[in-house]
Amino acid sequence: MARHKLTEKACKALSEPGIYSDGDGLYLRVRPGGSKQWLFVYRWEGKRAELGLGGYGAGTAPVSVSLARDKAAAIRDMLARKEDPKADKKTGATFAEIMEDVIKLKAKSSKNEKHRQQWAMTLREYAKPLHDLPVAKVTIDDVVRTLNPIWESKPETADRTRMRIAAVMDAAKARGLFQGDNPAAWRGALENLLPARNKLSRGHHPALDYKLIPATMRALGESSAVSARATELLCLTACRSGEVRGAVWSEIDMDGALWVIPAKRMKGGAEHRVPLTDRAIAILKAQKQAATSDLVFEGGKIGTPISDTAMNKSLRAASGVKKVTIHGMRSTFRDWAGDETHHPRDVIEMALAHAVRDKTEAAYRRQDALQKRRALMDDWEAYCAS
């Protein structure tokens, strides 16, 4: 059955009382007074049943379209296992039991292996104090006690853990196992009990000073390692590590000097066209001659991409900076482009596949936008070779 029929914009605009389908059991009910609630309708043992999934656009914990779909997916997962979401036998479920169901669901829906691992790790490691508690009895105090040890020492990890605990509690609520407001929600729950998130220091990937780039690129060029070639291309294209490591030959147009990364491999979920400079083409042609699989940068094992670790080692050896990472190279490029060039900000952001203002978003796939980005990357290559 078709899904995702509704959008945030459409939901906000709905005013006529009625029930509107998002597909496959998920509905938004608009009441005469204007309030809106999500519900999931299904059949159990031949009878119609429904579960409320929370209000839309109002209240202390409004449920967005995306969150409603996550809740609906959790219910569908239960039904596929022949479990009634309303069954009394599940009311004693522990946080860990529901947590593992959520982790499995995220593993199926996420395209990023690293994100799947992070989801599982943060919940299994940092949410341990909640594991044995009945999910129906988890309180704000329980969540605060869980987060306190890492809230200031590991702020980014702590906030991600909080959000993932909230996702587990939302899943429990969708299955009728928890009543009331989400105890891990920031607004209306934790904002008065923990330091504000905007006061927490945020970690960033250590970036190489762009003034060191020319010498670093020369050193990389003198290496014969595949990791050095991959690191060079990453620098020349300002792409993410996963995009470079996962590159396959069908994405590369040598004649057109263009690399088209499909939406499924992009963090933002949109296709990204990367103009290739002369040095980038030279690297790719050399790799093509030695290729033994579809991967552009194959690691030590056939069919396996080069690792982040190998690329980091190459970058550190070439730069002489011990703590720098390939994930920081995009910041290096951004600093150079902002400090040393007059290229428009929107063109620089498009080169990084960042979201940009509406008026330029429409130009994203236009040839003139691509040509502007090509000019930017040519200037970057010239700087790298200086």
Secondary structure, DSSP 8 states (H G I E B T S, - for coil): -------HHHHHH--SSEEEEEETTEEEEE-TTS-EEEEEEEEETTEEEEEEEEESS-SSS---HHHHHHHHHHHHHHHHTT--TT-GGGTT-BHHHHHHHHHHHHHHH-S-HHHHHHHHHIIIIITGGGTTSBGGG--HHHHHHHHHHHHTTSHHHHHHHHHHHHHHHHHHHHTTS--SS-TT-IIIIITTTS--GGGS---------GGGHHHHHHHHHH---HHHHHHHHHHHHT--HHHHHT-BGGGEETTTTEEEE-GGGSTTSS-EEEE--HHHHHHHHHHHHH-SSSBSSB-SSTT-B--HHHHHHHHHHHH--TT--GGGHHHHHHHHHHHH----HHHHHHHTT----HHHHTTTTSHHHHHHHHHHHHHHHHHHT-
